Amino acid sequence: MEVKEEKTIEVTVDKRHIVSLGERLYTESIELLRELVNNAYDADAAVVRITIASDRIVVEDDGSGLDLDGLKQYFNIGSEEKVFHPRTPKYGRDRIGQFGIGKFASLAAAACFEVFTQQNDFAARVIFDKTEWEKSQDTWHIPCEIIFPNIKRGNGTTVVLSGLSKSFDLEDAEKRLSESVPLKAPDFMVYVNGRRLLSQSFVGHRIPLLEGCKHGIVSGEIVITPSSMASTKDLGIDIKVKGVTVKRDLFGMETWGKVIARIKGEINADFLPITSDRSNFVTDSDQYREFLKIMEKTVGSIKKTLGREADRRYDRRAGQAVKDALRRIHKALAINPDLSPFGPIPYGEEKGIGGGAVLDQDKASKDIEIQPKESDTAARPKPRKKRKSNPLVKKITPNAIVRRMKMGDSSVSVCLDFFGEFEPECFSEGNVIYINRDHPMFKRESKRSATYTMYVARLMSQEISLMNETRSPRLAFKRQNKILKDAFAEEQNQSS
């Protein structure tokens, strides 16, 4: 193909598209403040002061400031300056900014964008007026005034947004900035209307994370907060890149129910590629896939921790139910000494019911040693046949719950443990009553807090009645009814 003439075609960008692009990238006005604060961080600022008023916003920092070339670079869209120099010279910070369009997006919320900057003996003021800018057609020249430096002010940059067309709520600004700027970085403080912003902190069980992959390090901490502090607001774990929250994610935990309101924390993964609006990650990247593998393991750890916590809470409820049931049966046997296989039981002493004491042996892991003493046997009014030892009880598990109460000169112990789904609901050896936590009835009744204690008391009174009467099950059943009736006499009187 023969070339007749060679020309060049100028590639231009409509100024209106710059503002439009900014509005799309920064859908919320508060994100403009985030960009200005992070620019100050990239400039090695130690202190950033933000003043929010009804008609203007001022963001002032004590960073390195800008010279004339720096100002030109500042207003250059898509500059690769931060790509070539990813770390700051003074503090060695990983630079956050990347695309350089935040300042133009400011025109979507303000009529005028002014920059005052000073670097050593250079100082300048740049006025970026939206009205004047829109009047220009083919040319785009931003006014820049070189001024005398202010020695008292020192190096740094001040940005003033005036002629606001959108409102900025002070409380919302503080909250969003605390999430989206690197407040935990050393030598960096941010103040909003004179009050210092502090990074989020949570109280609860902490699960630290530090794991590497071929792309970099994933670090952070997950916190399982107490139930009283659960909040459905801002659900999920913060994922941060260079100290800034990009998004919040639940990583599949949304199917766990209301417990997810207790899971908080933040994860740092600086190697993750982010979208141009900094609101999400490039999810089809190899980096993100590696990150998800690590988070899958982390979610597994969270699930195990919640399971252990549920077990502890369940054990406390079970222990309390046994303790309460023992006290009630103690009272009933004191009232009905003829029903007691342990002999007469004192009632109403200063130390409590019969002076009895409940001894806790939670999580016992040794061989079961709760056997009747010789004095216990001697104290019984009637000799009885020794019941056949149950081969199940050779060793109790580490999760066994054991409670013991003194009954006159003897004592009775109750052991809640796992004996198998198809094994008896309860049984006894000597003065030890065993309750099977694997039994379907126990699993069902343990979920009913209103009748949990009564259920445990029924099993205990059943075994105690059998200790005293082995020849006639019907008579033992009658004795059990009497014990239960007197054990829960208070509730019966209240209901009537």
C-alpha positions in Angstrom: 0.0 0.0 0.0 1.5 3.3 -1.1 1.6 6.1 1.5 0.5 9.4 0.1 1.1 11.6 3.1 2.0 11.1 6.8 0.2 13.0 9.6 -0.3 12.7 13.4 -3.5 12.5 15.2 -3.8 14.3 18.6 -5.3 12.2 21.3 -7.4 14.5 23.6 -9.4 14.0 26.7 -12.6 16.0 27.2 -12.4 17.9 30.6 -16.0 16.9 31.4 -15.0 13.3 31.2 -12.3 13.9 33.9 -14.9 15.1 36.3 -17.3 12.4 35.3 -14.7 9.7 35.8 -13.9 11.1 39.2 -17.5 11.0 40.2 -17.8 7.4 39.2 -14.5 6.4 40.9 -15.4 8.3 44.1 -19.1 7.7 44.5 -19.0 9.1 48.1 -17.7 12.5 48.9 -15.9 11.2 52.0 -13.5 9.3 49.7 -12.1 12.6 48.5 -10.8 13.2 52.1 -9.3 9.7 52.1 -7.3 10.5 48.9 -6.0 13.8 50.3 -4.9 12.2 53.6 -3.2 9.4 51.8 -1.4 11.9 49.5 -0.1 13.5 52.7 1.1 10.1 54.0 2.9 9.5 50.7 4.6 12.9 51.2 6.1 11.7 54.5 3.8 13.8 56.6 3.8 13.1 60.4 0.7 15.1 61.2 -2.4 15.8 59.1 -5.0 18.2 60.3 -8.5 18.3 58.7 -11.0 21.0 59.3 -14.5 20.4 58.2 -16.9 23.4 58.1 -20.2 23.9 56.3 -18.7 25.8 53.4 -15.2 24.6 53.2 -12.7 21.8 54.0 -9.0 22.3 54.8 -6.5 19.5 54.8 -3.1 20.6 56.1 0.0 18.4 56.4 3.7 18.8 57.5 5.1 16.6 54.7 7.9 17.3 52.3 5.9 19.8 50.3 6.3 20.3 46.5 8.6 22.2 44.3 7.6 23.5 40.8 8.3 20.1 39.1 6.5 18.4 41.9 3.4 20.6 41.3 3.4 19.7 37.6 3.7 16.1 38.5 0.9 16.5 41.1 -1.6 17.6 38.4 -0.5 15.0 35.9 -3.1 12.3 35.5 -1.7 8.8 35.5 1.8 9.8 36.5 4.2 6.9 37.1 6.2 8.8 39.7 5.0 6.6 42.5 5.5 3.5 40.4 9.2 4.3 39.9 9.6 5.5 43.5 7.3 3.2 45.5 8.9 4.1 48.9 9.1 7.5 50.6 12.6 9.0 51.2 12.1 10.0 54.9 10.1 7.2 56.6 10.5 4.5 53.9 6.7 4.2 53.6 5.1 2.1 50.8 3.3 4.8 48.8 -0.5 4.4 48.6 -1.5 6.7 45.8 -1.4 5.4 42.2 -3.7 7.0 39.7 -3.6 10.7 40.5 -7.2 11.4 39.7 -8.5 12.1 43.2 -7.9 15.9 43.0 -10.0 16.1 39.9 -12.8 14.1 41.5 -12.9 16.8 44.1 -14.5 19.1 41.6 -17.6 16.9 41.8 -18.0 18.1 45.4 -16.4 21.6 45.4 -16.3 24.6 43.1 -12.7 25.4 43.9 -9.6 23.4 44.7 -6.6 25.3 46.0 -3.2 24.0 46.8 -0.7 25.8 49.0 2.7 24.1 49.1 6.1 24.9 50.5 9.4 23.0 50.1 12.4 24.8 51.6 12.8 28.1 49.9 10.1 27.4 47.3 6.4 28.2 47.9 3.4 28.4 45.6 -0.3 28.6 45.4 -2.3 26.8 42.7 -6.0 27.6 42.1 -8.1 25.0 40.4 -11.4 26.8 39.8 -14.1 24.6 38.2 -16.0 27.5 36.5 -12.9 29.0 34.9 -11.6 25.6 33.9 -14.9 24.8 32.1 -14.7 28.1 30.2 -11.5 27.1 28.5 -11.8 25.2 25.3 -8.6 23.8 23.7 -6.2 25.0 26.4 -5.9 24.0 30.0 -3.6 26.2 32.0 -4.0 26.1 35.8 -3.0 29.4 37.5 0.1 29.0 39.7 1.4 31.8 41.9 4.9 31.7 43.2 4.9 33.2 46.7 7.3 34.0 49.4 7.9 31.0 51.8 6.5 31.2 55.3 9.4 30.3 57.7 7.0 29.6 60.5 4.9 27.3 58.4 7.7 25.0 57.3 7.5 22.4 54.6 4.2 20.8 53.8 1.0 21.2 51.7 -2.5 22.6 52.4 -5.5 21.8 50.3 -8.6 23.9 50.5 -11.9 22.8 49.1 -14.5 25.6 48.9 -17.9 26.2 47.4 -19.0 22.7 48.5 -21.9 21.2 46.7 -22.1 18.1 48.9 -22.3 17.9 52.7 -19.7 16.2 54.9 -21.0 14.7 58.1 -18.3 15.0 60.8 -19.1 11.7 62.5 -19.2 9.8 59.3 -15.9 11.4 58.1 -14.2 10.3 61.3 -15.5 6.7 61.0 -14.6 6.3 57.3 -11.2 7.9 57.7 -10.3 5.6 60.6 -10.9 2.7 58.3 -9.3 4.0 55.1 -6.1 5.7 56.1 -3.0 4.0 57.7 -3.5 5.2 61.3 -1.4 2.4 62.7 1.6 3.5 60.8 4.4 4.8 63.0 5.0 8.6 63.0 1.6 9.3 61.5 -1.3 11.1 63.1 -4.6 12.5 61.7 -6.8 15.1 63.4 -10.3 16.0 62.5 -11.5 19.3 63.9 -8.9 19.1 66.6 -9.6 15.5 67.6 -7.1 12.7 66.9 -8.4 9.7 64.9 -7.6 6.4 66.4 -7.5 3.0 64.6 -10.2 0.5 65.3 -9.7 -1.8 68.2 -11.8 -4.8 69.3 -12.1 -6.7 72.6 -12.4 -10.5 72.5 -10.6 -13.7 71.6 -7.7 -12.9 69.2 -6.6 -15.1 66.3 -3.3 -13.8 64.9 -2.4 -14.4 61.2 1.1 -14.4 59.7 1.5 -16.5 56.6 3.6 -16.1 53.4 3.0 -17.1 49.8 5.0 -16.6 46.6 3.6 -13.1 46.2 4.2 -11.8 49.7 3.1 -11.8 53.3 -0.5 -12.0 54.7 -0.7 -10.7 58.2 -3.3 -9.4 60.6 -5.6 -10.4 63.4 -9.2 -11.7 63.7 -11.1 -10.9 66.9 -14.1 -12.9 68.0 -15.9 -10.3 70.2 -18.2 -11.1 73.2 -21.8 -11.7 72.3 -22.7 -8.5 74.2 -20.6 -6.5 71.7 -21.9 -8.2 68.5 -22.9 -5.7 65.8 -24.5 -6.2 62.4 -23.1 -2.9 61.3 -20.0 -3.2 59.0 -20.1 -7.0 58.9 -16.9 -8.7 57.8 -13.1 -8.6 58.0 -11.2 -5.5 56.7 -8.8 -6.4 53.9 -6.1 -3.8 53.8 -3.4 -2.9 51.2 -0.6 -0.7 52.5 -2.6 0.0 55.7 -5.7 1.1 53.9 -9.0 -0.8 53.9 -10.0 -1.7 50.3 -13.0 -3.8 51.1 -14.7 -5.9 53.8 -15.4 -9.6 53.3 -17.0 -12.5 55.1 -15.2 -15.2 53.1 -18.2 -17.6 53.1 -19.0 -17.1 56.8 -22.3 -15.4 55.8 -24.0 -18.8 56.1 -23.0 -19.1 59.8 -26.0 -17.2 61.1 -26.0 -14.4 63.7 -22.5 -15.4 65.1 -20.9 -13.5 62.2 -21.8 -10.3 64.0 -19.1 -11.1 66.5 -16.3 -11.6 63.9 -14.1 -8.5 63.4 -10.6 -7.8 62.5 -8.2 -6.8 59.7 -6.0 -8.6 57.2 -3.0 -6.9 55.4 -1.9 -8.2 52.0 0.1 -5.5 50.2 0.6 -7.6 47.2 -3.0 -7.7 46.1 -3.8 -5.8 42.9 -6.7 -3.4 43.3 -9.1 -1.8 40.9 -8.7 1.8 39.8 -11.4 3.1 42.2 -9.7 1.3 45.1 -13.0 -0.4 46.1 -12.2 -4.0 45.1 -9.4 -6.4 44.1 -8.6 -7.9 40.7 -10.3 -11.2 41.7 -9.1 -13.2 38.6 -5.5 -12.6 39.4 -3.1 -15.2 40.7 -2.3 -13.1 43.7 -5.9 -13.0 44.8 -6.4 -16.7 44.4 -3.4 -17.4 46.6 -4.8 -14.9 49.1 -8.1 -16.8 49.2 -6.3 -20.1 49.9 -4.8 -18.5 53.0 -8.1 -17.0 54.1 -9.8 -20.4 53.7 -7.4 -21.8 56.3 -8.0 -18.8 58.5 -11.8 -19.2 58.4 -11.3 -22.9 59.4 -9.4 -21.6 62.5 -12.2 -19.2 63.3 -14.8 -22.0 63.1 -12.8 -24.2 65.4 -12.4 -21.4 67.9 -16.1 -20.7 67.9 -16.7 -24.4 68.4 -14.5 -24.6 71.4 -16.1 -21.5 72.9 -19.6 -23.0 72.4 -18.4 -26.2 74.1 -17.1 -24.1 77.1 -20.4 -22.2 77.3 -22.3 -25.5 77.0 -20.1 -27.0 79.8 -20.8 -24.1 82.1 -24.5 -24.5 81.6 -24.3 -28.2 82.1 -22.2 -27.8 85.3 -24.6 -25.2 86.7 -27.6 -27.5 85.9 -26.0 -30.4 87.8 -25.1 -28.2 90.7 -28.6 -26.8 91.0 -30.1 -30.3 90.7 -27.8 -31.6 93.4 -28.8 -28.9 95.8 -32.5 -29.5 95.2 -32.2 -33.2 95.7 -30.1 -32.6 98.8 -33.0 -30.6 100.2 -35.6 -33.2 99.2 -33.6 -36.0 100.9 -33.1 -33.9 104.0 -36.9 -33.5 104.2 -37.5 -37.2 103.5 -34.7 -39.1 105.4 -36.5 -42.4 104.7 -35.8 -42.0 101.0 -32.1 -41.4 101.4 -29.6 -44.2 100.8 -27.0 -42.1 102.6 -28.7 -42.0 106.0 -30.1 -38.8 107.7 -29.0 -35.6 106.1 -28.8 -32.4 108.1 -30.9 -29.5 106.7 -30.4 -25.7 106.9 -27.0 -25.4 108.5 -25.1 -22.1 108.2 -22.8 -23.3 105.5 -25.7 -24.1 103.3 -28.0 -27.1 102.8 -26.7 -29.7 105.2 -23.3 -28.0 105.1 -22.8 -29.8 101.8 -20.2 -28.5 99.4 -20.1 -28.9 95.6 -16.6 -29.8 94.4 -15.9 -29.0 90.7 -13.7 -31.3 88.7 -14.3 -29.9 85.2 -12.3 -31.4 82.3 -11.0 -34.3 84.4 -8.7 -36.5 82.3 -7.5 -39.1 84.8 -8.9 -42.5 85.7 -12.2 -42.2 87.5 -11.5 -42.2 91.2 -14.8 -41.2 92.6 -15.7 -44.3 94.6 -17.6 -44.7 97.9 -15.4 -44.5 101.0 -15.6 -47.2 103.8 -17.2 -44.7 106.1 -19.8 -44.0 103.4 -20.8 -47.7 103.4 -20.9 -47.9 107.1 -23.2 -45.0 107.3 -25.9 -46.6 105.3 -28.8 -48.1 107.3 -29.4 -51.1 105.0 -26.9 -53.3 103.2 -27.5 -53.6 99.5 -26.2 -55.6 96.7 -23.2 -54.3 94.9 -24.3 -53.4 91.4 -22.4 -54.9 88.5 -19.6 -52.5 87.4 -20.3 -51.0 84.0 -17.5 -51.7 81.6 -18.0 -48.3 80.0 -16.4 -46.5 83.0 -12.8 -47.3 82.7 -11.6 -43.8 82.1 -13.5 -40.5 81.8 -12.8 -38.2 79.0 -11.0 -34.8 79.3 -14.4 -33.2 78.6 -16.2 -34.8 81.6 -18.0 -32.6 84.0 -17.9 -33.8 87.6 -19.8 -32.4 90.6 -19.8 -33.9 94.1 -22.0 -33.0 97.1 -21.8 -34.2 100.7 -24.9 -36.0 101.8 -24.7 -36.3 105.6 -21.6 -38.5 106.3 -21.5 -39.7 102.7 -21.2 -37.9 99.4 -22.7 -38.4 95.9 -21.0 -37.5 92.7 -22.4 -36.8 89.3 -20.4 -37.3 86.1 -21.5 -36.0 82.7 -19.5 -37.6 80.0 -19.7 -39.1 76.5 -20.5 -42.8 76.6 -22.0 -43.3 73.1 -25.3 -42.6 71.4 -26.7 -46.2 71.9 -25.5 -46.5 75.6 -27.8 -46.0 78.6 -29.1 -42.5 79.4 -27.7 -42.8 82.9 -26.4 -45.4 85.3 -24.5 -45.5 88.6 -21.6 -47.3 90.2 -21.3 -46.9 94.0 -22.1 -43.3 94.8 -21.2 -42.1 91.4 -24.1 -41.3 89.0 -23.1 -41.2 85.3 -25.2 -39.2 82.7 -24.6 -39.9 79.1 -24.2 -36.7 77.0 -24.3 -38.6 73.8 -27.8 -39.9 74.4 -30.5 -38.4 72.1 -32.7 -37.4 75.1 -29.8 -35.5 76.7 -29.0 -33.7 73.5 -32.6 -32.6 73.2 -33.2 -31.6 76.8 -29.9 -29.8 77.2 -31.1 -27.2 74.6 -34.1 -26.4 76.7 -32.8 -24.0 79.4 -36.2 -23.8 81.2 -36.3 -27.6 81.9 -32.6 -28.5 81.8 -32.1 -28.6 85.6 -35.3 -30.7 86.1 -34.2 -33.2 83.4 -30.8 -33.7 85.2 -32.6 -33.9 88.5 -34.9 -36.6 87.1 -31.9 -38.8 86.1 -30.2 -38.2 89.4 -33.3 -39.0 91.5 -33.9 -42.1 89.5 -30.4 -43.5 90.3 -30.6 -42.5 93.9 -34.0 -44.2 94.3 -32.5 -47.4 92.8 -29.7 -47.2 95.3 -32.2 -47.4 98.1 -34.6 -49.9 96.5 -33.4 -52.5 94.0 -36.1 -55.1 94.5 -39.2 -53.3 93.3 -38.9 -50.9 90.4 -42.4 -49.6 91.1 -41.5 -48.7 94.6 -38.3 -47.0 93.4 -40.3 -45.0 90.9 -42.7 -43.9 93.7 -39.7 -42.8 95.8 -38.3 -40.9 92.8 -41.6 -39.0 92.4 -41.6 -37.9 96.0 -38.0 -36.7 95.7 -38.7 -34.7 92.6 -41.9 -33.2 94.0 -40.1 -31.9 97.1 -37.0 -30.8 95.1 -39.1 -28.5 92.9 -41.7 -27.6 95.5 -40.9 -23.9 95.2 -41.7 -23.8 91.5 -44.9 -25.8 92.1 -46.1 -23.4 94.8 -45.3 -20.3 92.6 -47.2 -21.7 89.6 -50.2 -22.5 91.8 
